[in-house]
Each structure stands twice: as structure tokens, then as C-alpha cells.
């Protein structure tokens, strides 16, 4: 289990994170989301023990991460722009990672073959997507207990993304690996994440089971035989849009009561439309700006 307690981090006078608390249970695929500049990458580097917190701490199974070699040996961190030497090949990187992890050569070869990667070619000759694929192969072959991925899907084509998502699910199920992914690809995260945390204002704004949170917001569309306006619907809306005789509502609360309130306006039909992760993110971030 990962426990983040009262975490603060600043760069000079700019405070990026403050009083951040989060618990990530074992065996989950956990998504970290937030707008640009929210502090996701900083949090990931703190979780990897690359940066030192100004206050608070990050604990893996009760042990602090910073300058703890034993804990770091259980973690694989793939940053957005991983470092490698100018002439380093995938084969050389694999040899390096074998000194830190229980590296599985067969898994590494499998993924390099699937991605059509040449192990003896210097990585600097690869495209951005191929570089990402190489480090994905290294991460999967390292079989860590904790896998930290910053913008994991960046540079991967649709087929590679699908294969990678399947591999992460297998890693979680077979090795009880806990995967934390910071990404802007919300549609990709919604396919594999069981839980999430929304980072903003330097702290955690929302967190928990993804499906529970998506189920707390409802979207309805209704058509009428006359023009309607917001005043026709006496209930709270997160968002209301109306085009002629078709109205769309995004609400929280009891769906039965909402349907009954819409029914009072004599609609021709009413349908509920599922809210996906991307729309939920937009709803929460827009509400956050309105409440500032």
C-alpha cells in the first residue's frame, strides 16, 4: 500500500503541492489526473524518491521512500522523458536493469518482438513512439511491485496502447502489481483504472473508486413539443444546455426525482446518457474554477 501524508513541495517561492493526502491500495491500477501544472509529474517524482518533500512523507508498506534503497528496488518509475546515454541500446539497458530487478528476459524479448524493436540499435535513433515502447518493454520485464508511469500512452499507436493496457492488467492480476499512471489520456485510463485521484490546487480534489464517482453524475437529454428554458426545470443542475426544443441536463442526486421533475414539463422523450471519465473530469475542473 502507498500512503501519502501531508505532502508539501515547492520550487523556490512557487508551492506546487500542499497538505496532499492519498492512500493507494495494493493491486490497483490507479489514475492520476489534473490540468497542466496541477503537480502530477512532481507528485510522481516524489513517489519515486527522485525528489525530496519539503514536508510530509510517502510510505510504501509503511517505509519512507526517500533515500531508501530497499523500497526503491520494488519500484519502476517511467518518467515522461526517460534518460539514456547517447549510444545506449535496448540490450544494454536490459543488462543495466537486471542489476536492480528480477528481470524477465522472455517478457522483454516478447514485447520487443511485438513492438518490432531492434535491441542492438542505439535508442537515440528511434522515434518518440519507439523510445516509449522500449521503456514500456523494460518496465513490464522488470516485474516491479509498484509501477509508476508518467504519460504512459504518449507516443504509442492505437495497437500498442491496446497491448500495453492488456499487459498492465495482466501484471496487476498475476503479480499483484500496483500501477499508478499520470496521464491526460482519460479515455485510455477509463479502460483500465479501478481508482483515480484528481489533483488540483496543490492537493487531491477527488479520489476513490472510478465507477462510483462516474455513477454519482447523471446526464439526461429530453425533447419537447415547445421551446423550453432553464426556468422550466426547478432543480439544481451542474450544467444545462438547450437547443430549440432539445434540452440536456447534467445533475447529481436521485435519478428518479430528476426524471419526475423533467416529466412535469411534458417531454416527448427522456433518455439518460452515460458520463465518461473525460466528461466527469471537465465537470469537476469547471466547477472547481467556478468555486474559486
N, C-alpha and C positions, 0 to 999 in steps of 0.2 A: 504494500500500500504506500502511496505517496501522500505525504501530509505537508502542506504549505501553510506556515503560521506567521501571521502579522508581518508580511514581507514588505520591505521598503527598498527602493532603488532609485538613485538619482544620478544624472550626469551633470556635474557642476551644479548650477542652480535649477536645472530642469528636473523636476521629480517625475519619474516615469511610472513607478508603482508605489502604492502606499497602503498599508494595512490589508494586504491581499491575503485571503484565507481560502484554501481549497483542499478537498480530500478526493483523491482518485483511487478507487478500489482496484484490487488486483484483477487481472484478466480482462480488463475492459479495453475497448477501442474508443478513445476519448478525444473529442474535437475541441480545439481552442480557436475561437473566432473573435473578430473585432475589426473595427475600421482601421485604416492605415494610421500608424502612430499610436495605436492603443497600448502597445507594450508587449505584444505576443512574442516577438523574437527575443526581447530582453528576458522575458519570463522563461523561455526555452533555454537560453544560455545559463540562467541561474539554476534551472533544474538539472542541467548537465554538469554543473560545477565549474563552468568556464568563467563565470563572473561571481563575485562575492557580494552578497546582500549588504546593504547599509544597516539593516535591522531585520529581525525575524530570522526564520530558517526554513530549509527544505529537508525533509526527512524521508528516507526510503527504509521501510520496515523498521522505523524507529531510529535510524542512524542518519546523522547530518551528512549531506553530500559534499560540501566544500572541503577540498584537500583530503578526501577520504578515498584512498586507492581501492579498498575493498568494495566500497559501494560503486565506484565508477566502473569496476570490472563487470558489473551487472547491467551497465547502461551502454546503449549505442545511440549516439547523437548524430543525426544527419542535418547539418545546417543548410540554409538556403544556398550558400555558395561555398561548398567544401573545399578545403585546401589540399593541394597535391603538388609535388615537385615538378619542375618543368618537363623532365623526360620520363616521369614515372608511368609505368604501365599498370594495367589491371592485375597482372600476375604478381608484380612487385608489391602492390597494395595488399593483395591477398596474403602474401608472406608476412607483411607487417601486422595485419590484423590477427594472424594466427598466434602471435606472441601475447595478445591481450584476451582473446576469446576462444571458446571451444568451437573453432571454425570448422564448418562442414564443407569440404571441397566439392562433394557431389551436388550439394544445393547451389553452390556458387557456379559450378560448371553448367548446371541445368538452366539457371537464369541468364547466364552469359550466352548460352546457345539460343534461348528463347528470344533474347533481345538482339541476337546476331552481332555480338561484341567480340572483337579480336583482342585476346588477352595480352599479346606482346606489343601492341601498338601504343605509343605514348598517349596518355589521356588528353593532352592538350590539342591533339589532332581531331578529337571527337567534337561533334555538335553538342549544343547545350543539352538536348534531349538524351543523347548517348552518354554524356557525362553523368546525368541524373540516373540513367539506367544502370550504369556501372556501380554507383554507390548504393543504389537500391539492392543490387545483387549482393554486394558486400554486407549490407545490413541484414538481409534475410539469411545469409550463410553464417553470420556471427551468432545467431540464435540467442539474443540477449533476453534477460528477464524484463527489461524496460527498454522500449524503443521510442526515441524522441525524434520526430520528423518535422522540420520547418519547411513549409511549402512543398510537401511531398510529391504533389502531382504536377508541379511546374515542369514543363518541357517534355512530358510524356504524351505520346499519341493515344488515341482512344483505346486501341487494343492493349497497349502497355498499361494504361490506367486500370483496365478491367482485370488484367492478370495480376497487377500489383494489389488491388483490393482483395482479390481471392487469396493471395498469399498472406496478406495481413490477417485475414480471418482464420486461415489455417494455423498461422503462428500463434494466434490467441487461443485457439481451441486445443492444439497439440502440445504447446509448450507453456500454456498459461501466461503468455507474454502480455504485458500491459503496454499498449501503444498510445502515445499522445501525439496528435497531429495538429499543428498550427497551419491553417490554410484559408485562402479566400475562395477555394472551390467548394462552395457549400453543397452543391448538388452531389459532388463526389463524397463528401463527408456523410451526407444523409444516407448513403447506401451502406455504410459500414459502421458508423459510430453508434454506440449504445448510449453514450452520455456526452455532454458538452459543457463548456463554460464560455460565457460571453464576457470578454474583457473590455472595459471602458472606464474612463475617468481614473485610471490607475488601479482599478480593483475589479472584483468579479461582480458583474451586474445581475447575471442569471447563471444558474448551473443546475445540473441534475440529469434525470432520465430524458433523453431527447423526445421520445414518443409521448411522454406525459406532458411535456411543455407544448409540443405541437398540438396535442389534443385539448389544450386549455384555450386555444384561439379558434374561432369559427368564422367561416366566410360563407355568406349567403348571397344569392342572386335571385331577384324577383322581377317579373314583368307585370305591367298593369295596363288597363284599358284607357288610362288617362295619364297626363303628366303628373309626376309626384315631386316632392321636395323633402328636404331633411325634416321639416316641421311636421310631416305626416307620420313620423315614427318616433314616439315618445320613449326612447330607451337610449342608453349610453352606447356610443359607437367609438371604436378605435379609429375607424376610417369609414367614410360614406362617400360614394360616388354615384352620380345619376346622369344617364344619357337618355334624354327624352323620357320614355316610359319604362326604361330598364334601370333598376337600382341595384347597387352592390353594397353589402354591409360587411365589415369586419368587426367582430364583437368578442367579448369574454362573457362567460356566465352560462346559465342554464339554456340549452338549445331549445327545449320545449317552450319556455317562456318567450324566447326571441321569435320562434315560429308563430306563436299565438299573437304576438304584437304585430308582426308583419301581416298576419291573416286579417287583422282588423282593418287593414287598408284595401281589402278585397283584391289580392293579386290574381292574375291569370295562372301563374305557376310560381313555385318557390323551389330552389334547389340549393343544397349545401355543397360547396366546393372544397376539397381538401387543401389545407395550408401546408406548403412545403417549407423546408428549412430556410431557403433563401428569402421567402416572403416573411417568415417569422423573424428573421434577422433584421430585415428592413423595418418591420413594425416596431421592434424593440429599440432599435437605434434611433428611429424617428421620434418615438415617444420620449427617449432619453434627452434628445435635443430640445424638445418642447418643454420638458420639465426643468431645464437648466435656468 
